[in-house]
């Protein structure tokens, strides 16, 4: 009766009522939902509000069993109850065949890469900062578990600030570059979404897209192709979003926003460094995540769409860089577009050519087109326009005979 139901709820998933009243309410396994309820009791936000808050629950497959593991970070609750001066309580729920095992830590700046798990037992990775592990709880039955497959990249969240020894304070302030656009006075970046609306109107007025045969303005042609690629990226990402379990569209957008933050240095380097140097840095980041390439690929495709939908160039470019680093060469086209058009990057046509070349080389090698797959002539347009951007003004005219020795462009079926 009522006492049995109450007992089951307190056991965090021992009976049907616990699964339906806790796990079913939040779309989480019952033991995770019970932890949310416990944390909410000492926080101003309600349990429902905490679940919706970016960074409070992070999803990842930490132990590599193909199932979802959960990280609950109390630093985003706004409550001092769970935090000390240097760290906050973090609960890691690792999946096992018998349910989830809870592992408690004190940590700051939490990401899944900070933990390693073997079945249900987790520990911190070296160099992850101050973290005290507590003995894991006994296994508990699993409640509602998201289906294996696409998982969102974990979001780094604001956390307690680690203590800094007083001896590190500089006696004299170090010289710094002046910043005339800091804070609220930062110049507003141009909107790619708005730009693509304008490009679409111009394209319609001109009677259709610029082709290799009608090409005279490489910049205008690449603007059309950027907006076309953006549309394909959003469509593909939205399809994958529909497969994500237990996350709303807003939660996906919030978590994807971290791509720009996590890959901020790499995104900035696109405007300054050659392609190979940028990708080397991105590759090192990929290795540090602790996630499988398959997970990262799907997550990056979702966040690429999210970034373009929300006009967040940092997220979009970070996701595109990750896809290229994972061996998806056709996505390099996006970096070329951002550099040639100046959205999310400094306008650098000289650097853009290298990214276009990687995308075209990948397509020539048999890679499946990801943008305009039914338009085999598109590669020819990109090749011709990128040559014009690279300073080959004659590319707009008939090409010299020597250039005909290049690889042919084939229609690649999906």
C-alpha positions as a Markdown table, in Angstrom:
| # | Residue | x | y | z |
|---|---|---|---|---|
| 1 | Unk | 0.0 | 0.0 | 0.0 |
| 2 | Unk | 1.1 | 3.6 | 0.7 |
| 3 | Unk | 4.0 | 2.5 | 3.0 |
| 4 | Unk | 5.3 | 0.1 | 0.4 |
| 5 | Unk | 5.2 | 2.9 | -2.2 |
| 6 | Unk | 7.0 | 5.2 | 0.2 |
| 7 | Unk | 9.6 | 2.6 | 0.9 |
| 8 | Unk | 10.3 | 2.0 | -2.8 |
| 9 | Unk | 10.7 | 5.7 | -3.5 |
| 10 | Unk | 13.2 | 6.0 | -0.6 |
| 11 | Unk | 15.1 | 3.1 | -2.1 |
| 12 | Unk | 15.6 | 5.1 | -5.3 |
| 13 | Unk | 14.1 | 2.6 | -7.8 |
| 14 | Unk | 13.2 | -0.5 | -5.9 |
| 15 | Unk | 9.7 | -0.7 | -7.3 |
| 16 | Unk | 7.4 | 0.5 | -10.0 |
| 17 | Unk | 6.2 | 3.5 | -8.2 |
| 18 | Unk | 9.8 | 4.9 | -7.9 |
| 19 | Unk | 10.3 | 4.5 | -11.6 |
| 20 | Unk | 7.1 | 6.2 | -12.5 |
| 21 | Unk | 7.1 | 9.0 | -9.9 |
| 22 | Unk | 10.7 | 9.9 | -10.1 |
| 23 | Unk | 12.4 | 8.5 | -13.2 |
| 24 | Unk | 9.3 | 9.0 | -15.4 |
| 25 | Unk | 8.8 | 12.5 | -14.2 |
| 26 | Unk | 12.3 | 13.7 | -15.3 |
| 27 | Unk | 13.0 | 11.2 | -18.0 |
| 28 | Unk | 16.0 | 10.0 | -16.0 |
| 29 | Unk | 16.9 | 6.8 | -14.2 |
| 30 | Unk | 15.2 | 6.7 | -10.9 |
| 31 | Unk | 18.4 | 6.9 | -8.8 |
| 32 | Unk | 19.5 | 10.0 | -10.8 |
| 33 | Unk | 16.1 | 11.6 | -10.4 |
| 34 | Unk | 16.2 | 10.8 | -6.6 |
| 35 | Unk | 19.6 | 12.6 | -6.4 |
| 36 | Unk | 18.0 | 15.6 | -8.2 |
| 37 | Unk | 15.2 | 15.7 | -5.6 |
| 38 | Unk | 17.7 | 15.5 | -2.7 |
| 39 | Unk | 19.8 | 18.4 | -4.1 |
| 40 | Unk | 16.7 | 20.5 | -4.9 |
| 41 | Unk | 15.7 | 20.4 | -1.2 |
| 42 | Unk | 18.6 | 22.6 | -0.3 |
| 43 | Unk | 18.5 | 24.8 | -3.4 |
| 44 | Unk | 16.3 | 27.7 | -4.5 |
| 45 | Unk | 15.4 | 26.2 | -7.9 |
| 46 | Unk | 12.9 | 23.4 | -8.0 |
| 47 | Unk | 13.9 | 19.9 | -9.1 |
| 48 | Unk | 12.2 | 20.5 | -12.5 |
| 49 | Unk | 14.2 | 23.8 | -12.9 |
| 50 | Unk | 17.4 | 22.1 | -12.0 |
| 51 | Unk | 17.0 | 19.5 | -14.7 |
| 52 | Unk | 16.5 | 22.2 | -17.3 |
| 53 | Unk | 19.5 | 24.2 | -16.1 |
| 54 | Unk | 22.5 | 24.0 | -18.4 |
| 55 | Unk | 25.4 | 21.9 | -17.0 |
| 56 | Unk | 23.5 | 20.5 | -14.0 |
| 57 | Unk | 23.3 | 17.1 | -15.7 |
| 58 | Unk | 25.9 | 16.0 | -18.1 |
| 59 | Unk | 25.6 | 12.9 | -20.3 |
| 60 | Unk | 28.5 | 10.7 | -21.4 |
| 61 | Unk | 29.6 | 7.1 | -21.8 |
| 62 | Unk | 32.4 | 7.3 | -19.3 |
| 63 | Unk | 32.9 | 3.5 | -18.8 |
| 64 | Unk | 32.6 | 2.6 | -22.4 |
| 65 | Unk | 29.8 | 0.1 | -22.1 |
| 66 | Unk | 27.6 | 1.8 | -24.7 |
| 67 | Unk | 25.2 | 3.1 | -22.1 |
| 68 | Unk | 24.6 | 6.6 | -20.8 |
| 69 | Unk | 26.4 | 7.6 | -17.6 |
| 70 | Unk | 25.3 | 10.8 | -15.7 |
| 71 | Unk | 27.3 | 13.5 | -14.0 |
| 72 | Unk | 25.3 | 15.7 | -11.6 |
| 73 | Unk | 27.2 | 19.0 | -10.8 |
| 74 | Unk | 25.9 | 20.9 | -7.8 |
| 75 | Unk | 27.9 | 24.0 | -8.6 |
| 76 | Unk | 25.2 | 25.4 | -10.9 |
| 77 | Unk | 22.5 | 25.2 | -8.2 |
| 78 | Unk | 23.5 | 28.6 | -6.8 |
| 79 | Unk | 23.4 | 27.0 | -3.3 |
| 80 | Unk | 26.4 | 27.1 | -1.0 |
| 81 | Unk | 25.1 | 24.0 | 0.8 |
| 82 | Unk | 27.0 | 21.6 | -1.5 |
| 83 | Unk | 30.1 | 23.7 | -2.0 |
| 84 | Unk | 33.3 | 24.6 | -0.1 |
| 85 | Unk | 35.5 | 27.5 | -1.0 |
| 86 | Unk | 37.4 | 25.5 | -3.6 |
| 87 | Unk | 35.0 | 22.8 | -4.9 |
| 88 | Unk | 31.4 | 21.5 | -5.0 |
| 89 | Unk | 29.8 | 18.0 | -4.7 |
| 90 | Unk | 29.7 | 16.1 | -7.9 |
| 91 | Unk | 27.9 | 12.8 | -8.3 |
| 92 | Unk | 28.8 | 10.4 | -11.1 |
| 93 | Unk | 26.3 | 7.6 | -11.9 |
| 94 | Unk | 28.0 | 4.8 | -13.8 |
| 95 | Unk | 25.9 | 2.2 | -15.6 |
| 96 | Unk | 26.3 | -1.5 | -14.7 |
| 97 | Unk | 24.3 | -4.6 | -15.8 |
| 98 | Unk | 22.6 | -4.4 | -12.3 |
| 99 | Unk | 21.8 | -0.7 | -12.3 |
| 100 | Unk | 23.7 | 2.5 | -11.6 |
| 101 | Unk | 26.5 | 2.9 | -9.0 |
| 102 | Unk | 26.9 | 6.4 | -7.5 |
| 103 | Unk | 30.4 | 7.9 | -7.0 |
| 104 | Unk | 30.7 | 11.1 | -5.1 |
| 105 | Unk | 33.5 | 13.6 | -5.6 |
| 106 | Unk | 34.5 | 17.2 | -4.6 |
| 107 | Unk | 35.6 | 19.0 | -7.8 |
| 108 | Unk | 35.5 | 22.1 | -9.8 |
| 109 | Unk | 35.2 | 22.9 | -13.6 |
| 110 | Unk | 33.6 | 19.5 | -14.2 |
| 111 | Unk | 33.8 | 17.6 | -17.6 |
| 112 | Unk | 33.5 | 13.9 | -18.3 |
| 113 | Unk | 37.1 | 13.8 | -19.3 |
| 114 | Unk | 37.9 | 14.3 | -15.6 |
| 115 | Unk | 36.7 | 10.8 | -14.8 |
| 116 | Unk | 37.5 | 7.3 | -15.7 |
| 117 | Unk | 35.1 | 4.4 | -14.8 |
| 118 | Unk | 35.5 | 0.7 | -14.8 |
| 119 | Unk | 31.9 | -0.7 | -14.7 |
| 120 | Unk | 30.4 | 1.2 | -11.8 |
| 121 | Unk | 33.6 | 2.3 | -10.0 |
| 122 | Unk | 34.9 | 5.7 | -11.0 |
| 123 | Unk | 38.0 | 7.8 | -10.2 |
| 124 | Unk | 39.5 | 11.1 | -11.4 |
| 125 | Unk | 42.0 | 11.4 | -14.1 |
| 126 | Unk | 45.4 | 12.8 | -13.4 |
| 127 | Unk | 45.7 | 16.6 | -13.7 |
| 128 | Unk | 42.0 | 17.2 | -13.2 |
| 129 | Unk | 42.3 | 19.5 | -10.2 |
| 130 | Unk | 41.4 | 19.0 | -6.6 |
| 131 | Unk | 39.0 | 16.1 | -6.2 |
| 132 | Unk | 38.3 | 13.9 | -3.3 |
| 133 | Unk | 36.5 | 10.6 | -4.1 |
| 134 | Unk | 34.0 | 9.0 | -1.8 |
| 135 | Unk | 33.4 | 5.3 | -1.7 |
| 136 | Unk | 30.7 | 4.4 | -4.4 |
| 137 | Unk | 27.3 | 3.3 | -3.3 |
| 138 | Unk | 26.0 | -0.2 | -3.8 |
| 139 | Unk | 24.4 | -1.0 | -7.2 |
| 140 | Unk | 20.7 | 0.0 | -7.6 |
| 141 | Unk | 18.2 | -1.1 | -10.3 |
| 142 | Unk | 18.1 | 1.1 | -13.3 |
| 143 | Unk | 15.1 | 3.2 | -14.1 |
| 144 | Unk | 14.4 | 4.8 | -17.4 |
| 145 | Unk | 17.6 | 4.7 | -19.4 |
| 146 | Unk | 18.2 | 6.6 | -22.7 |
| 147 | Unk | 18.7 | 4.3 | -25.6 |
| 148 | Unk | 22.4 | 3.7 | -26.6 |
| 149 | Unk | 23.5 | 5.9 | -29.4 |
| 150 | Unk | 23.8 | 9.6 | -29.8 |
| 151 | Unk | 24.8 | 11.4 | -26.6 |
| 152 | Unk | 25.4 | 15.1 | -26.1 |
| 153 | Unk | 28.9 | 16.4 | -25.4 |
| 154 | Unk | 29.2 | 17.3 | -21.8 |
| 155 | Unk | 29.0 | 21.0 | -20.9 |
| 156 | Unk | 31.7 | 22.6 | -18.7 |
| 157 | Unk | 29.9 | 24.7 | -16.0 |
| 158 | Unk | 30.8 | 27.5 | -13.6 |
| 159 | Unk | 32.2 | 26.0 | -10.5 |
| 160 | Unk | 34.0 | 26.9 | -7.3 |
| 161 | Unk | 37.3 | 28.7 | -7.8 |
| 162 | Unk | 40.4 | 26.7 | -6.7 |
| 163 | Unk | 42.5 | 28.3 | -4.0 |
| 164 | Unk | 45.5 | 30.2 | -5.3 |
| 165 | Unk | 48.5 | 30.6 | -3.0 |
| 166 | Unk | 49.0 | 34.1 | -1.9 |
| 167 | Unk | 52.6 | 34.0 | -3.1 |
| 168 | Unk | 51.5 | 33.9 | -6.7 |
| 169 | Unk | 50.1 | 37.4 | -6.6 |
| 170 | Unk | 52.2 | 39.7 | -8.8 |
| 171 | Unk | 53.8 | 42.6 | -7.0 |
| 172 | Unk | 53.7 | 44.7 | -10.1 |
| 173 | Unk | 50.9 | 44.5 | -12.7 |
| 174 | Unk | 52.0 | 42.9 | -16.0 |
| 175 | Unk | 51.7 | 45.0 | -19.1 |
| 176 | Unk | 48.6 | 44.2 | -21.2 |
| 177 | Unk | 47.3 | 45.2 | -24.6 |
| 178 | Unk | 44.6 | 47.8 | -24.5 |
| 179 | Unk | 41.0 | 46.7 | -25.3 |
| 180 | Unk | 38.8 | 49.4 | -26.5 |
| 181 | Unk | 35.8 | 47.1 | -27.1 |
| 182 | Unk | 35.7 | 45.2 | -23.8 |
| 183 | Unk | 32.6 | 44.3 | -21.8 |
| 184 | Unk | 29.3 | 45.6 | -23.1 |
| 185 | Unk | 30.9 | 47.8 | -25.8 |
| 186 | Unk | 32.1 | 44.8 | -27.8 |
| 187 | Unk | 31.2 | 45.2 | -31.5 |
| 188 | Unk | 28.3 | 43.1 | -32.6 |
| 189 | Unk | 29.2 | 40.3 | -34.9 |
| 190 | Unk | 27.4 | 40.1 | -38.3 |
| 191 | Unk | 24.5 | 37.6 | -38.3 |
| 192 | Unk | 25.0 | 34.7 | -40.8 |
| 193 | Unk | 21.3 | 33.9 | -40.6 |
| 194 | Unk | 20.5 | 37.5 | -41.7 |
| 195 | Unk | 23.2 | 37.4 | -44.4 |
| 196 | Unk | 21.8 | 34.2 | -45.8 |
| 197 | Unk | 18.3 | 35.7 | -46.0 |
| 198 | Unk | 19.8 | 38.5 | -48.2 |
| 199 | Unk | 21.8 | 36.0 | -50.2 |
| 200 | Unk | 18.7 | 34.0 | -50.9 |
| 201 | Unk | 16.9 | 37.1 | -52.2 |
| 202 | Unk | 19.7 | 38.0 | -54.5 |
| 203 | Unk | 19.9 | 34.4 | -55.8 |
| 204 | Unk | 16.2 | 34.4 | -56.5 |
| 205 | Unk | 16.5 | 37.8 | -58.3 |
| 206 | Unk | 19.3 | 36.5 | -60.4 |
| 207 | Unk | 17.3 | 33.4 | -61.5 |
| 208 | Unk | 19.3 | 30.8 | -59.6 |
| 209 | Unk | 22.7 | 29.9 | -58.1 |
| 210 | Unk | 26.0 | 30.9 | -59.7 |
| 211 | Unk | 27.5 | 27.9 | -61.6 |
| 212 | Unk | 31.0 | 27.2 | -62.8 |
| 213 | Unk | 30.0 | 28.4 | -66.2 |
| 214 | Unk | 28.5 | 31.7 | -65.0 |
| 215 | Unk | 31.1 | 32.4 | -62.3 |
| 216 | Unk | 32.6 | 35.9 | -62.4 |
| 217 | Unk | 32.5 | 36.8 | -58.6 |
| 218 | Unk | 34.1 | 34.2 | -56.4 |
| 219 | Unk | 33.0 | 35.9 | -53.2 |
| 220 | Unk | 29.3 | 35.9 | -54.2 |
| 221 | Unk | 29.5 | 32.3 | -55.3 |
| 222 | Unk | 31.0 | 31.2 | -52.0 |
| 223 | Unk | 28.4 | 33.2 | -50.1 |
| 224 | Unk | 25.7 | 31.2 | -51.8 |
| 225 | Unk | 27.5 | 27.9 | -51.1 |
| 226 | Unk | 28.0 | 28.8 | -47.4 |
| 227 | Unk | 24.3 | 29.4 | -47.0 |
| 228 | Unk | 23.5 | 26.2 | -48.9 |
| 229 | Unk | 25.9 | 24.2 | -46.7 |
| 230 | Unk | 24.4 | 25.8 | -43.6 |
| 231 | Unk | 20.9 | 24.6 | -44.7 |
| 232 | Unk | 22.1 | 21.0 | -45.2 |
| 233 | Unk | 24.0 | 21.0 | -41.9 |
| 234 | Unk | 20.9 | 22.2 | -40.0 |
| 235 | Unk | 18.7 | 19.6 | -41.7 |
| 236 | Unk | 21.0 | 16.7 | -40.9 |
| 237 | Unk | 21.5 | 17.8 | -37.3 |
| 238 | Unk | 17.8 | 18.2 | -36.7 |
| 239 | Unk | 17.3 | 14.6 | -37.8 |
| 240 | Unk | 19.9 | 13.5 | -35.2 |
| 241 | Unk | 18.3 | 15.7 | -32.5 |
| 242 | Unk | 15.2 | 13.6 | -32.8 |
| 243 | Unk | 17.2 | 10.6 | -31.7 |
| 244 | Unk | 18.5 | 12.1 | -28.5 |
| 245 | Unk | 16.8 | 10.7 | -25.5 |
| 246 | Unk | 15.8 | 12.7 | -22.4 |
| 247 | Unk | 16.9 | 16.2 | -23.7 |
| 248 | Unk | 14.8 | 19.1 | -24.9 |
| 249 | Unk | 15.8 | 21.3 | -27.9 |
| 250 | Unk | 16.8 | 24.0 | -25.4 |
| 251 | Unk | 18.9 | 21.6 | -23.4 |
| 252 | Unk | 20.6 | 20.5 | -26.6 |
| 253 | Unk | 21.3 | 24.1 | -27.5 |
| 254 | Unk | 22.6 | 24.9 | -24.1 |
| 255 | Unk | 25.0 | 22.0 | -24.1 |
| 256 | Unk | 26.1 | 22.6 | -27.6 |
| 257 | Unk | 27.0 | 26.2 | -26.7 |
| 258 | Unk | 30.1 | 24.7 | -25.0 |
| 259 | Unk | 31.7 | 23.8 | -28.3 |
| 260 | Unk | 32.7 | 27.4 | -28.8 |
| 261 | Unk | 34.0 | 27.7 | -25.2 |
| 262 | Unk | 35.9 | 24.4 | -25.2 |
| 263 | Unk | 37.4 | 25.0 | -28.6 |
| 264 | Unk | 37.8 | 28.8 | -28.3 |
| 265 | Unk | 41.6 | 28.7 | -28.9 |
| 266 | Unk | 41.3 | 26.4 | -31.9 |
| 267 | Unk | 38.5 | 28.5 | -33.4 |
| 268 | Unk | 40.5 | 31.6 | -33.0 |
| 269 | Unk | 43.6 | 30.0 | -34.5 |
| 270 | Unk | 41.6 | 29.4 | -37.7 |
| 271 | Unk | 42.1 | 33.1 | -38.6 |
| 272 | Unk | 45.9 | 33.0 | -37.8 |
| 273 | Unk | 47.4 | 29.6 | -38.5 |
| 274 | Unk | 47.6 | 27.1 | -41.4 |
| 275 | Unk | 45.1 | 24.4 | -41.6 |
| 276 | Unk | 47.4 | 21.5 | -40.5 |
| 277 | Unk | 48.5 | 23.4 | -37.4 |
| 278 | Unk | 44.9 | 24.1 | -36.4 |
| 279 | Unk | 43.8 | 20.4 | -36.9 |
| 280 | Unk | 46.7 | 19.2 | -34.9 |
| 281 | Unk | 45.5 | 21.1 | -31.9 |
| 282 | Unk | 41.9 | 20.0 | -32.4 |
| 283 | Unk | 43.1 | 16.4 | -32.6 |
| 284 | Unk | 44.8 | 16.7 | -29.3 |
| 285 | Unk | 41.5 | 18.0 | -27.8 |
| 286 | Unk | 39.6 | 15.1 | -29.3 |
| 287 | Unk | 41.9 | 12.6 | -27.6 |
| 288 | Unk | 41.4 | 14.4 | -24.3 |
| 289 | Unk | 37.6 | 14.0 | -24.2 |
| 290 | Unk | 37.6 | 10.3 | -23.4 |
| 291 | Unk | 34.7 | 9.8 | -25.8 |
| 292 | Unk | 34.6 | 7.5 | -28.8 |
| 293 | Unk | 34.9 | 8.9 | -32.3 |
| 294 | Unk | 31.4 | 7.7 | -33.1 |
| 295 | Unk | 29.9 | 9.6 | -30.2 |
| 296 | Unk | 31.9 | 12.7 | -31.0 |
| 297 | Unk | 30.9 | 12.6 | -34.7 |
| 298 | Unk | 27.2 | 12.5 | -34.0 |
| 299 | Unk | 27.5 | 15.1 | -31.2 |
| 300 | Unk | 29.4 | 17.4 | -33.5 |
| 301 | Unk | 26.8 | 17.1 | -36.2 |
| 302 | Unk | 24.1 | 18.0 | -33.8 |
| 303 | Unk | 26.0 | 20.9 | -32.4 |
| 304 | Unk | 26.9 | 22.1 | -35.9 |
| 305 | Unk | 23.2 | 22.4 | -36.6 |
| 306 | Unk | 22.5 | 24.0 | -33.3 |
| 307 | Unk | 25.3 | 26.6 | -33.8 |
| 308 | Unk | 23.9 | 27.6 | -37.2 |
| 309 | Unk | 20.3 | 27.7 | -35.9 |
| 310 | Unk | 21.3 | 30.0 | -33.0 |
| 311 | Unk | 23.7 | 32.0 | -35.1 |
| 312 | Unk | 26.5 | 31.0 | -32.7 |
| 313 | Unk | 29.6 | 30.9 | -34.9 |
| 314 | Unk | 31.9 | 29.7 | -32.1 |
| 315 | Unk | 29.7 | 26.6 | -31.7 |
| 316 | Unk | 29.3 | 26.0 | -35.4 |
| 317 | Unk | 33.0 | 26.4 | -36.2 |
| 318 | Unk | 34.1 | 24.3 | -33.2 |
| 319 | Unk | 31.8 | 21.5 | -34.2 |
| 320 | Unk | 33.0 | 21.7 | -37.8 |
| 321 | Unk | 36.6 | 21.6 | -36.7 |
| 322 | Unk | 35.9 | 18.5 | -34.7 |
| 323 | Unk | 34.3 | 16.7 | -37.7 |
| 324 | Unk | 37.3 | 17.5 | -39.9 |
| 325 | Unk | 39.7 | 16.3 | -37.2 |
| 326 | Unk | 37.7 | 13.1 | -37.0 |
| 327 | Unk | 38.4 | 12.4 | -40.7 |
| 328 | Unk | 35.3 | 14.0 | -42.2 |
| 329 | Unk | 37.1 | 15.9 | -44.9 |
| 330 | Unk | 34.1 | 17.4 | -46.8 |
| 331 | Unk | 33.3 | 19.5 | -43.7 |
| 332 | Unk | 36.6 | 21.5 | -44.2 |
| 333 | Unk | 34.6 | 23.4 | -46.8 |
| 334 | Unk | 32.8 | 25.2 | -43.9 |
| 335 | Unk | 36.1 | 26.6 | -42.6 |
| 336 | Unk | 36.9 | 27.9 | -46.0 |
| 337 | Unk | 33.6 | 29.7 | -46.2 |
| 338 | Unk | 33.9 | 31.2 | -42.7 |
| 339 | Unk | 37.4 | 32.6 | -43.7 |
| 340 | Unk | 36.4 | 33.8 | -47.2 |
| 341 | Unk | 33.2 | 35.4 | -45.9 |
| 342 | Unk | 34.4 | 36.7 | -42.5 |
| 343 | Unk | 31.7 | 35.1 | -40.3 |
| 344 | Unk | 33.1 | 33.8 | -37.0 |
| 345 | Unk | 36.6 | 34.4 | -38.3 |
| 346 | Unk | 38.8 | 37.2 | -39.7 |
| 347 | Unk | 38.4 | 37.4 | -43.5 |
| 348 | Unk | 41.4 | 35.5 | -44.8 |
| 349 | Unk | 41.1 | 34.3 | -48.3 |
| 350 | Unk | 44.7 | 33.1 | -48.3 |
| 351 | Unk | 43.9 | 30.7 | -45.5 |
| 352 | Unk | 40.5 | 29.8 | -46.8 |
| 353 | Unk | 42.1 | 28.2 | -49.9 |
| 354 | Unk | 43.8 | 25.5 | -47.8 |
| 355 | Unk | 40.5 | 24.4 | -46.3 |
| 356 | Unk | 38.7 | 24.3 | -49.6 |
| 357 | Unk | 41.5 | 22.2 | -51.0 |
| 358 | Unk | 41.1 | 19.7 | -48.2 |
| 359 | Unk | 37.4 | 19.4 | -48.8 |
| 360 | Unk | 37.9 | 19.0 | -52.6 |
| 361 | Unk | 40.7 | 16.5 | -52.2 |
| 362 | Unk | 38.5 | 14.4 | -49.9 |
| 363 | Unk | 35.7 | 14.4 | -52.4 |
| 364 | Unk | 38.1 | 13.5 | -55.2 |
| 365 | Unk | 39.2 | 10.6 | -53.0 |
| 366 | Unk | 35.7 | 9.2 | -52.9 |
| 367 | Unk | 34.3 | 10.8 | -49.7 |
| 368 | Unk | 30.5 | 11.1 | -49.6 |
| 369 | Unk | 29.4 | 14.7 | -50.1 |
| 370 | Unk | 27.6 | 16.1 | -47.1 |
| 371 | Unk | 26.4 | 19.3 | -48.7 |
| 372 | Unk | 24.4 | 19.2 | -51.9 |
| 373 | Unk | 24.9 | 15.4 | -52.5 |
| 374 | Unk | 22.7 | 15.5 | -55.5 |
| 375 | Unk | 24.8 | 18.3 | -57.2 |
| 376 | Unk | 28.0 | 16.7 | -58.6 |
| 377 | Unk | 28.7 | 19.9 | -60.4 |
| 378 | Unk | 29.1 | 21.7 | -57.1 |
| 379 | Unk | 32.6 | 20.5 | -56.6 |
| 380 | Unk | 33.7 | 22.1 | -59.9 |
| 381 | Unk | 32.2 | 25.4 | -58.8 |
| 382 | Unk | 34.1 | 25.3 | -55.5 |
| 383 | Unk | 37.3 | 24.4 | -57.2 |
| 384 | Unk | 37.1 | 27.2 | -59.7 |
| 385 | Unk | 36.0 | 29.8 | -57.2 |
| 386 | Unk | 38.7 | 28.8 | -54.7 |
| 387 | Unk | 41.3 | 29.2 | -57.4 |
| 388 | Unk | 40.1 | 32.7 | -58.0 |
| 389 | Unk | 40.2 | 33.5 | -54.3 |
| 390 | Unk | 43.8 | 32.2 | -54.2 |
| 391 | Unk | 44.8 | 34.8 | -56.8 |
| 392 | Unk | 44.4 | 32.8 | -60.0 |
| 393 | Unk | 42.3 | 35.4 | -61.8 |
| 394 | Unk | 42.4 | 33.3 | -65.0 |
| 395 | Unk | 40.3 | 30.6 | -63.3 |
| 396 | Unk | 37.2 | 32.5 | -64.2 |
| 397 | Unk | 38.2 | 32.1 | -67.9 |
| 398 | Unk | 39.2 | 29.0 | -69.7 |
| 399 | Unk | 41.7 | 27.1 | -67.7 |
| 400 | Unk | 45.2 | 26.5 | -69.2 |
| 401 | Unk | 45.8 | 23.0 | -70.4 |
| 402 | Unk | 48.2 | 22.1 | -67.6 |
| 403 | Unk | 45.4 | 22.3 | -65.0 |
| 404 | Unk | 43.5 | 19.6 | -66.8 |
| 405 | Unk | 45.9 | 17.0 | -65.4 |
| 406 | Unk | 44.1 | 17.4 | -62.0 |
| 407 | Unk | 41.8 | 14.7 | -60.7 |
| 408 | Unk | 38.4 | 14.5 | -62.4 |
| 409 | Unk | 35.2 | 15.3 | -60.5 |
| 410 | Unk | 32.8 | 12.3 | -60.4 |
| 411 | Unk | 29.2 | 12.1 | -59.3 |
| 412 | Unk | 29.4 | 10.2 | -56.0 |
| 413 | Unk | 26.2 | 8.4 | -55.1 |
| 414 | Unk | 25.3 | 8.0 | -51.4 |
